[in-house]
Amino acid sequence: MSVKAFELVPAVERDLLMGDKARINIECIECCGKRLYVGTNDCFIHHFLLDEVTSSKGKLSYSAQKKLQKYLGLKKPVAELRAASALERLIVLCDGILFLVDMETLETVPSAAGGGAKIRGVTAFCINENPVNVDPFCVEMGILSSKRRTVQIYMVYEDRVQLVKEVTTPEQPCALSVDGYFLCLALATQYMILNYSTGAFQDLFPYNSEERRPIVKRISREEFLLAAPGGLGMFANAEGVSQRAPVNWSESVIGAAVCFPYVVALDESFITIHSMLDQQLKQTLSFRDGHILQDFEGKVILASTKAVYVLVPLPLERQIQDLLASHRVEEALTLTEGAQKNIPKDKFQILHKRILQQAGFIHFGQLQFLEAKELFRKGQLDVRELISLYPLLLPASSSFTRCHPPLHEFADLNHLAQGDQEKVLRCKKFLISYLGEVRSTEVANGCKEDVDTALLKLYAEQDHDSLLDLLASDNFCQLADSVPWLEKYHKYFALGLLYHCNGQDSAALQLWIQVVDGDLQDSTRSDLYEYIVDFLCSCSNVDLVWKYANWALQKDPNVGIHIFTKRPISKYQPHLKADDVITYLGKHGNALLLYLEHLVLERRLQKEKFHTHLAVLYLERVLLLLTESPTDEEKLTKAREKLQAMLRESNLYRVQFLLGKMENCEQLLLERATVLGKLEEHDKALHILVHELKDFASAEAFCIWASSCRESSYRQQLFHLLLGVYLDGNLPGNSQTAGGGGNGDLKMAAVDLLNRHGEVFDAARVLRMLPGDWSLQLLRPFLGRAVRASMHACRTSQIALGLAHSENLQLLHDRRKKPIFVSEKKGCHLCHNTFSEPDVVSLPGGIPVHTHCSPCPLIHLN
């Protein structure tokens, strides 16, 4: 695809060069700074001064001033001119003779004494622009001779030339270029690379010099451009390798030059310009009768037979902008990156970033979001450039202004989408994704408020799930800009979070309460009430807790009480005194009960007032349920179970106070028995359980509970007391108890008690207590267990005694310093008879005697 990379500007017009002499033609040109030299077919050298003139519109033109012309006197065309500016000399080739002339006067330089300044039989020459000689006042030159198949290397001085090397070639060379020690030669049938220092050479590719004019052009260090068969411009380095793809130019090319990143070629009718980066034809200019194309220090100069022109490159940035205007993004990027070596580093970085950003916006306008995002990332785009395309997303307080000149052609998103709502939606989804990625990176540094506020607005508008995540994390959303946006889309829960982020917890709670109460509509959270309770639970502002806890408790005391019961206890959280909470909860009966349960049962606070208060509330609850008609038995059962558990397990409540409250309630006999047990009035408690409630199982359970964590004798005493209660009710004359029960029930209860807990009782005492007329068969299980228990106790005692005796002997044995030896040869100290048995007794001092001789059992040795 075409791009305008160059403009053809006249430099020396026909009239200025030749006046009215129609037969004069240009044969060669040379440019050195402002000095332009033109060789003509009438053996003249014309010297011009070229001045660049820039118009007010930035257009470049040239003004030529003819300074001098000189006739060389050889009556042949001037074939070639080359400037040696360090020597102030022109190297001239005319009529096969190479000689030097002064650059200012154009006078021929006379030969120095003992040397020569002329070389004859020359067909072509080339200056080495990468010389191997370090002398600054010397120019290296390669020469082709018409008489030999050689290349000669000369050193050119101010007034003489000196041959330093001659290299033979396989064929007669017709064109050459020199770089360092390397010669690139066009022979009659092929191109080759030759190292004139080592003699090594490398054939490149065949070429017929008779069919078309060869081109050998040095374009950079150790790299050459050659005209190859098939209309190709081939690149070759000093090793004979092509590291660039060829350009496809005309078959009739007569000249070529490089003005990076372009290859300029000249044929009979056109100037063609190809890119070295992608090898594509970029521009074609009409140029008839052209026959010279040279580049001088980056300046490309062309000549027809009558006039001289300069091919002026347009500024690189303008070329790139033209490509971007045509949406040729890849070409623009390739051109930018290819020009990196030719632009100062700082300037290139600025240019490159801008081009990447512009390219990103082109892809964005084409909805190619992946490509756009990558280019934005590489170009380090100020994300606000993108946000500003979306109306109203930037906060009103933002100081951002768009880049100038602009990076894109869009006024805003509506201009880009042209009313297509699908495009608008896709662009908004892209921005959500992009902002979500960059908000925590360096891209957002310095504009976090703008980024987060824009993201919040998009989330709210699109009903995006990440809205809450944004507000729950550290964010920089602007409150003033965000509030109306969240209200517009009924995102009241999110608005409350925003208030919270900005330290306005009271405003957040008021808003959420309106949602729960139905004054505002927001379906974000169905559990908003529970969320408010959790929020108050962890709220560090105690005043807010007291202010809004009443609303939560009225809504649902079972959940609202969590404000106090689940409040974390830490040094960083303000502490709520339990007494203050209890006072506050005085008008919320059920909540107060739950809070006291939390203190007593969960936190295990050992304070009498909390235990008593909880027990009283349990009791009042039971009494209230008893007064209801009809009675809810299930609720009553659960309430009594809680009360009974409290009465049994707590040792801190005021027992007499509780007993007084249930004194006149005949329906709470079981509870009264438990309280009497706390007072250790066990006879009264058992009397209630046995005679009034007829609840023998509870009576046994009472004995076990009342004696828990006490010694076994205490439990035995309670069970004997219970047995006594059973037996007292079974005496003659007590056939009917106050509760109307019979003796048979008590008798069976007594028997069952003995048979189930026989190991607790003192069997002898029980036998004394039992009526004489009871059948032994009834007591068989008890008696059997009692006998076994007695035998077991006896044997256990014997074993314990034996173990103790053995331990005593062992200890005494361990205390002796020396062993006592007994044998048949030794006699008893008392009877003097020998020992026939191993059993002996040791007297004090370790003297062994027979056991029957010992006056007392001392220490028996076996």
CORTA-V565231 format. One record per backbone hydrogen bond with DSSP energy under -1.0 kcal/mol. NH is the residue of the N-H (numbers start at 1). CO is the residue of the C=O. E is the energy in kcal/mol with one decimal. If there is no record, write none. Layout:
nh=NH co=CO e=E
nh=NH co=CO e=E
This chain:
nh=3 co=282 e=-3.8
nh=5 co=3 e=-1.1
nh=7 co=312 e=-2.4
nh=9 co=310 e=-3.0
nh=11 co=308 e=-2.9
nh=12 co=308 e=-1.8
nh=17 co=13 e=-1.6
nh=18 co=14 e=-2.6
nh=19 co=15 e=-1.3
nh=21 co=18 e=-2.2
nh=22 co=20 e=-1.1
nh=24 co=21 e=-1.0
nh=26 co=305 e=-2.2
nh=27 co=39 e=-3.4
nh=28 co=39 e=-1.8
nh=30 co=37 e=-2.3
nh=32 co=35 e=-3.0
nh=35 co=32 e=-2.0
nh=36 co=48 e=-2.9
nh=37 co=30 e=-3.7
nh=38 co=46 e=-2.4
nh=39 co=28 e=-2.9
nh=40 co=44 e=-2.1
nh=41 co=25 e=-2.0
nh=43 co=40 e=-1.3
nh=45 co=70 e=-2.5
nh=46 co=38 e=-2.9
nh=47 co=68 e=-3.9
nh=48 co=36 e=-3.3
nh=49 co=65 e=-2.6
nh=50 co=34 e=-3.1
nh=51 co=63 e=-2.4
nh=53 co=61 e=-3.2
nh=55 co=59 e=-2.9
nh=58 co=55 e=-2.0
nh=61 co=53 e=-2.6
nh=63 co=51 e=-2.7
nh=65 co=49 e=-2.2
nh=67 co=47 e=-2.8
nh=68 co=47 e=-1.7
nh=70 co=45 e=-2.5
nh=72 co=43 e=-2.8
nh=78 co=40 e=-2.1
nh=79 co=93 e=-1.8
nh=80 co=93 e=-1.6
nh=82 co=91 e=-1.9
nh=84 co=89 e=-3.2
nh=87 co=84 e=-1.4
nh=89 co=84 e=-1.9
nh=90 co=101 e=-3.0
nh=91 co=82 e=-3.8
nh=92 co=99 e=-3.0
nh=93 co=80 e=-2.5
nh=94 co=97 e=-2.5
nh=97 co=94 e=-1.8
nh=98 co=119 e=-3.3
nh=99 co=92 e=-2.2
nh=101 co=90 e=-2.1
nh=102 co=107 e=-2.8
nh=103 co=88 e=-1.8
nh=106 co=102 e=-2.0
nh=109 co=100 e=-2.7
nh=112 co=159 e=-1.2
nh=115 co=112 e=-2.1
nh=119 co=98 e=-2.4
nh=122 co=96 e=-2.7
nh=123 co=144 e=-2.8
nh=126 co=142 e=-2.3
nh=128 co=140 e=-2.0
nh=139 co=156 e=-2.2
nh=141 co=154 e=-2.1
nh=142 co=126 e=-3.2
nh=143 co=152 e=-2.6
nh=144 co=124 e=-3.0
nh=146 co=121 e=-2.9
nh=150 co=148 e=-1.4
nh=151 co=167 e=-2.6
nh=152 co=143 e=-2.4
nh=153 co=165 e=-3.5
nh=154 co=141 e=-2.9
nh=155 co=162 e=-3.1
nh=156 co=139 e=-3.4
nh=157 co=160 e=-3.4
nh=161 co=116 e=-2.4
nh=162 co=155 e=-2.5
nh=164 co=153 e=-3.2
nh=165 co=153 e=-1.5
nh=167 co=151 e=-2.9
nh=169 co=149 e=-2.9
nh=174 co=186 e=-3.3
nh=175 co=186 e=-1.0
nh=177 co=184 e=-1.4
nh=179 co=182 e=-2.5
nh=182 co=179 e=-2.3
nh=183 co=194 e=-3.3
nh=184 co=177 e=-2.9
nh=185 co=192 e=-2.7
nh=186 co=175 e=-2.7
nh=187 co=190 e=-3.2
nh=191 co=205 e=-2.2
nh=192 co=185 e=-2.0
nh=193 co=202 e=-2.7
nh=194 co=183 e=-2.8
nh=195 co=200 e=-3.4
nh=196 co=181 e=-2.3
nh=199 co=195 e=-2.9
nh=202 co=193 e=-2.7
nh=204 co=191 e=-2.7
nh=207 co=189 e=-3.9
nh=209 co=188 e=-2.0
nh=212 co=208 e=-1.3
nh=217 co=225 e=-2.5
nh=219 co=223 e=-2.1
nh=220 co=223 e=-1.4
nh=223 co=220 e=-2.0
nh=224 co=236 e=-3.0
nh=225 co=217 e=-3.3
nh=226 co=234 e=-3.0
nh=227 co=215 e=-1.4
nh=228 co=232 e=-3.1
nh=232 co=228 e=-1.2
nh=233 co=247 e=-3.2
nh=234 co=226 e=-2.5
nh=236 co=224 e=-2.2
nh=237 co=241 e=-2.4
nh=238 co=222 e=-1.4
nh=240 co=237 e=-2.2
nh=247 co=233 e=-2.0
nh=249 co=231 e=-1.3
nh=249 co=247 e=-1.0
nh=254 co=266 e=-3.4
nh=255 co=266 e=-1.2
nh=257 co=264 e=-2.5
nh=259 co=262 e=-2.2
nh=262 co=259 e=-2.1
nh=263 co=274 e=-2.9
nh=264 co=257 e=-3.0
nh=265 co=272 e=-2.8
nh=266 co=255 e=-2.8
nh=267 co=270 e=-2.3
nh=271 co=285 e=-3.3
nh=272 co=265 e=-2.5
nh=273 co=283 e=-2.6
nh=274 co=263 e=-2.5
nh=275 co=280 e=-2.4
nh=276 co=261 e=-3.2
nh=279 co=275 e=-1.4
nh=282 co=273 e=-3.1
nh=283 co=273 e=-1.5
nh=285 co=271 e=-2.9
nh=287 co=269 e=-3.3
nh=289 co=268 e=-1.0
nh=291 co=303 e=-2.3
nh=292 co=303 e=-1.5
nh=294 co=301 e=-2.6
nh=296 co=299 e=-3.3
nh=299 co=296 e=-2.0
nh=301 co=294 e=-3.2
nh=302 co=309 e=-2.4
nh=303 co=292 e=-2.0
nh=304 co=307 e=-2.2
nh=308 co=12 e=-2.2
nh=309 co=302 e=-3.1
nh=310 co=9 e=-3.3
nh=311 co=300 e=-3.0
nh=312 co=7 e=-2.8
nh=312 co=310 e=-1.1
nh=314 co=5 e=-3.1
nh=319 co=315 e=-2.1
nh=320 co=316 e=-2.6
nh=321 co=317 e=-2.7
nh=322 co=318 e=-2.3
nh=323 co=319 e=-2.1
nh=324 co=320 e=-2.6
nh=325 co=321 e=-2.6
nh=326 co=322 e=-1.2
nh=327 co=324 e=-2.0
nh=328 co=323 e=-3.0
nh=329 co=327 e=-1.3
nh=332 co=328 e=-2.1
nh=333 co=329 e=-2.6
nh=334 co=330 e=-2.6
nh=335 co=331 e=-2.7
nh=336 co=332 e=-2.4
nh=337 co=333 e=-2.7
nh=338 co=334 e=-2.4
nh=339 co=335 e=-1.2
nh=340 co=337 e=-1.2
nh=342 co=339 e=-1.1
nh=343 co=340 e=-1.2
nh=348 co=344 e=-3.0
nh=349 co=345 e=-2.4
nh=350 co=346 e=-1.8
nh=351 co=347 e=-2.5
nh=352 co=348 e=-3.7
nh=353 co=349 e=-2.3
nh=354 co=350 e=-1.9
nh=355 co=351 e=-2.5
nh=356 co=352 e=-2.5
nh=357 co=353 e=-2.3
nh=358 co=354 e=-2.7
nh=359 co=355 e=-2.8
nh=360 co=356 e=-2.3
nh=361 co=357 e=-2.0
nh=362 co=358 e=-1.9
nh=363 co=359 e=-2.2
nh=364 co=360 e=-2.4
nh=365 co=361 e=-2.6
nh=366 co=362 e=-1.1
nh=367 co=364 e=-1.9
nh=368 co=363 e=-3.0
nh=369 co=367 e=-1.3
nh=372 co=368 e=-2.2
nh=373 co=369 e=-2.9
nh=374 co=370 e=-1.9
nh=375 co=371 e=-2.1
nh=376 co=372 e=-2.7
nh=377 co=373 e=-2.3
nh=378 co=374 e=-2.4
nh=379 co=375 e=-2.6
nh=380 co=377 e=-1.0
nh=381 co=376 e=-2.1
nh=385 co=382 e=-2.8
nh=387 co=383 e=-2.2
nh=388 co=384 e=-2.5
nh=389 co=386 e=-1.4
nh=390 co=387 e=-2.1
nh=393 co=390 e=-1.7
nh=398 co=395 e=-1.6
nh=413 co=389 e=-2.8
nh=416 co=412 e=-1.9
nh=417 co=413 e=-2.7
nh=418 co=414 e=-1.8
nh=420 co=417 e=-1.8
nh=424 co=420 e=-1.8
nh=425 co=421 e=-2.5
nh=426 co=422 e=-2.2
nh=427 co=423 e=-2.6
nh=428 co=424 e=-2.1
nh=429 co=425 e=-2.3
nh=430 co=426 e=-2.1
nh=431 co=427 e=-2.2
nh=432 co=428 e=-2.3
nh=433 co=429 e=-2.2
nh=434 co=430 e=-3.0
nh=435 co=431 e=-3.0
nh=436 co=432 e=-2.1
nh=437 co=433 e=-1.4
nh=438 co=434 e=-2.1
nh=439 co=435 e=-1.9
nh=441 co=438 e=-2.1
nh=444 co=441 e=-1.3
nh=445 co=442 e=-1.4
nh=447 co=444 e=-2.3
nh=451 co=447 e=-2.3
nh=452 co=448 e=-2.8
nh=453 co=449 e=-2.2
nh=454 co=450 e=-2.0
nh=455 co=451 e=-2.4
nh=456 co=452 e=-2.5
nh=457 co=453 e=-2.1
nh=458 co=454 e=-2.2
nh=459 co=455 e=-2.7
nh=460 co=456 e=-2.6
nh=461 co=457 e=-2.5
nh=462 co=458 e=-2.7
nh=464 co=459 e=-2.7
nh=467 co=464 e=-1.4
nh=470 co=466 e=-2.4
nh=471 co=467 e=-1.9
nh=472 co=468 e=-2.0
nh=482 co=478 e=-1.9
nh=483 co=479 e=-2.4
nh=486 co=482 e=-2.5
nh=487 co=483 e=-2.4
nh=488 co=484 e=-2.1
nh=489 co=485 e=-1.3
nh=490 co=487 e=-1.4
nh=491 co=486 e=-3.0
nh=495 co=491 e=-2.1
nh=496 co=492 e=-2.2
nh=497 co=493 e=-1.9
nh=498 co=494 e=-2.2
nh=499 co=495 e=-2.6
nh=500 co=496 e=-2.5
nh=501 co=497 e=-2.5
nh=502 co=498 e=-1.4
nh=503 co=500 e=-1.9
nh=504 co=499 e=-3.2
nh=508 co=504 e=-1.7
nh=509 co=505 e=-2.6
nh=510 co=506 e=-2.3
nh=511 co=507 e=-1.9
nh=512 co=508 e=-2.4
nh=513 co=509 e=-2.6
nh=514 co=510 e=-1.7
nh=515 co=511 e=-1.6
nh=516 co=512 e=-2.6
nh=517 co=513 e=-2.6
nh=518 co=515 e=-1.1
nh=519 co=514 e=-2.1
nh=520 co=514 e=-1.4
nh=531 co=527 e=-2.1
nh=532 co=528 e=-2.6
nh=533 co=529 e=-2.1
nh=534 co=530 e=-2.4
nh=535 co=531 e=-2.7
nh=536 co=532 e=-2.7
nh=537 co=533 e=-2.0
nh=538 co=534 e=-1.6
nh=542 co=540 e=-1.1
nh=545 co=541 e=-1.5
nh=546 co=542 e=-2.4
nh=547 co=543 e=-1.9
nh=548 co=544 e=-2.4
nh=549 co=545 e=-1.9
nh=552 co=548 e=-1.7
nh=553 co=549 e=-2.6
nh=554 co=550 e=-2.1
nh=555 co=551 e=-1.8
nh=556 co=552 e=-2.1
nh=560 co=556 e=-3.7
nh=561 co=557 e=-1.9
nh=562 co=559 e=-1.9
nh=563 co=560 e=-1.9
nh=564 co=561 e=-1.7
nh=565 co=561 e=-2.3
nh=566 co=562 e=-2.1
nh=573 co=570 e=-1.0
nh=581 co=577 e=-2.1
nh=582 co=578 e=-2.6
nh=583 co=579 e=-2.2
nh=584 co=580 e=-2.4
nh=585 co=581 e=-2.4
nh=586 co=583 e=-1.3
nh=588 co=585 e=-2.0
nh=592 co=588 e=-2.8
nh=593 co=589 e=-2.3
nh=594 co=590 e=-2.2
nh=595 co=591 e=-2.3
nh=596 co=592 e=-2.6
nh=597 co=593 e=-2.3
nh=598 co=594 e=-1.9
nh=599 co=595 e=-2.1
nh=600 co=596 e=-2.9
nh=601 co=597 e=-2.5
nh=602 co=597 e=-1.1
nh=603 co=598 e=-2.7
nh=605 co=599 e=-2.6
nh=607 co=605 e=-1.3
nh=611 co=607 e=-2.0
nh=612 co=608 e=-3.1
nh=613 co=609 e=-2.2
nh=614 co=610 e=-2.3
nh=615 co=611 e=-2.5
nh=616 co=612 e=-2.7
nh=617 co=613 e=-2.4
nh=618 co=614 e=-2.5
nh=619 co=615 e=-2.6
nh=620 co=616 e=-3.1
nh=621 co=617 e=-2.1
nh=622 co=618 e=-2.1
nh=623 co=619 e=-2.9
nh=624 co=620 e=-2.3
nh=625 co=621 e=-2.1
nh=626 co=622 e=-2.1
nh=627 co=623 e=-1.1
nh=633 co=631 e=-1.2
nh=636 co=632 e=-2.7
nh=637 co=633 e=-2.7
nh=638 co=634 e=-2.1
nh=639 co=635 e=-2.6
nh=640 co=636 e=-2.7
nh=641 co=637 e=-2.2
nh=642 co=638 e=-2.0
nh=643 co=639 e=-2.3
nh=644 co=640 e=-3.2
nh=645 co=641 e=-2.4
nh=646 co=642 e=-2.3
nh=647 co=643 e=-2.7
nh=648 co=644 e=-2.3
nh=649 co=645 e=-2.7
nh=650 co=646 e=-2.0
nh=658 co=654 e=-2.0
nh=659 co=655 e=-2.8
nh=660 co=656 e=-2.4
nh=661 co=657 e=-1.4
nh=662 co=658 e=-1.2
nh=665 co=662 e=-1.1
nh=668 co=665 e=-1.3
nh=672 co=668 e=-2.3
nh=673 co=669 e=-2.5
nh=674 co=670 e=-1.8
nh=675 co=671 e=-2.2
nh=676 co=672 e=-2.6
nh=677 co=673 e=-1.9
nh=678 co=674 e=-1.6
nh=679 co=675 e=-1.3
nh=680 co=677 e=-1.2
nh=681 co=676 e=-2.7
nh=682 co=680 e=-1.3
nh=685 co=681 e=-1.9
nh=686 co=682 e=-2.9
nh=687 co=683 e=-2.1
nh=688 co=684 e=-2.1
nh=689 co=685 e=-2.1
nh=690 co=686 e=-2.9
nh=691 co=687 e=-2.2
nh=692 co=687 e=-1.1
nh=693 co=688 e=-2.4
nh=695 co=689 e=-2.7
nh=699 co=695 e=-1.7
nh=700 co=696 e=-2.3
nh=701 co=697 e=-2.5
nh=702 co=698 e=-2.5
nh=703 co=699 e=-1.9
nh=704 co=700 e=-2.1
nh=705 co=701 e=-3.0
nh=706 co=702 e=-3.3
nh=707 co=703 e=-1.3
nh=708 co=705 e=-1.1
nh=710 co=707 e=-1.6
nh=715 co=711 e=-1.4
nh=716 co=712 e=-2.5
nh=717 co=713 e=-2.3
nh=718 co=714 e=-2.0
nh=719 co=715 e=-2.4
nh=720 co=716 e=-2.4
nh=721 co=717 e=-2.1
nh=722 co=718 e=-2.6
nh=723 co=719 e=-2.5
nh=724 co=720 e=-2.5
nh=725 co=721 e=-2.1
nh=726 co=722 e=-2.2
nh=727 co=723 e=-2.8
nh=728 co=724 e=-3.0
nh=729 co=725 e=-1.5
nh=731 co=728 e=-1.1
nh=734 co=731 e=-2.3
nh=737 co=741 e=-1.4
nh=740 co=737 e=-2.0
nh=746 co=742 e=-1.1
nh=747 co=743 e=-2.6
nh=748 co=744 e=-2.4
nh=749 co=745 e=-2.3
nh=750 co=746 e=-2.6
nh=751 co=747 e=-2.7
nh=752 co=748 e=-2.8
nh=753 co=749 e=-2.2
nh=754 co=750 e=-2.4
nh=755 co=751 e=-2.8
nh=756 co=752 e=-2.3
nh=757 co=753 e=-2.4
nh=760 co=757 e=-1.9
nh=766 co=762 e=-2.4
nh=767 co=763 e=-2.4
nh=768 co=764 e=-1.6
nh=769 co=765 e=-1.4
nh=770 co=766 e=-2.0
nh=774 co=771 e=-1.3
nh=783 co=779 e=-3.5
nh=784 co=780 e=-2.9
nh=785 co=781 e=-2.2
nh=786 co=782 e=-2.5
nh=787 co=783 e=-3.1
nh=788 co=784 e=-2.4
nh=789 co=785 e=-2.5
nh=790 co=786 e=-2.5
nh=791 co=787 e=-3.1
nh=792 co=788 e=-2.6
nh=793 co=789 e=-2.3
nh=794 co=790 e=-2.5
nh=795 co=791 e=-2.8
nh=796 co=792 e=-2.4
nh=797 co=793 e=-2.0
nh=798 co=794 e=-2.4
nh=799 co=795 e=-2.7
nh=800 co=796 e=-2.4
nh=801 co=797 e=-2.7
nh=802 co=798 e=-3.0
nh=803 co=799 e=-2.7
nh=804 co=800 e=-2.2
nh=805 co=801 e=-2.7
nh=806 co=802 e=-2.7
nh=807 co=803 e=-2.3
nh=808 co=804 e=-2.1
nh=809 co=805 e=-2.4
nh=810 co=806 e=-2.4
nh=811 co=807 e=-2.2
nh=812 co=808 e=-2.4
nh=813 co=809 e=-2.8
nh=814 co=810 e=-2.2
nh=815 co=811 e=-1.0
nh=826 co=823 e=-1.2
nh=828 co=833 e=-3.3
nh=832 co=828 e=-1.6
nh=835 co=826 e=-1.3
nh=840 co=861 e=-1.7
nh=841 co=849 e=-2.9
nh=842 co=859 e=-2.1
nh=843 co=847 e=-3.7
nh=846 co=843 e=-1.9
nh=849 co=841 e=-2.5
nh=854 co=850 e=-1.1
nh=861 co=840 e=-2.8
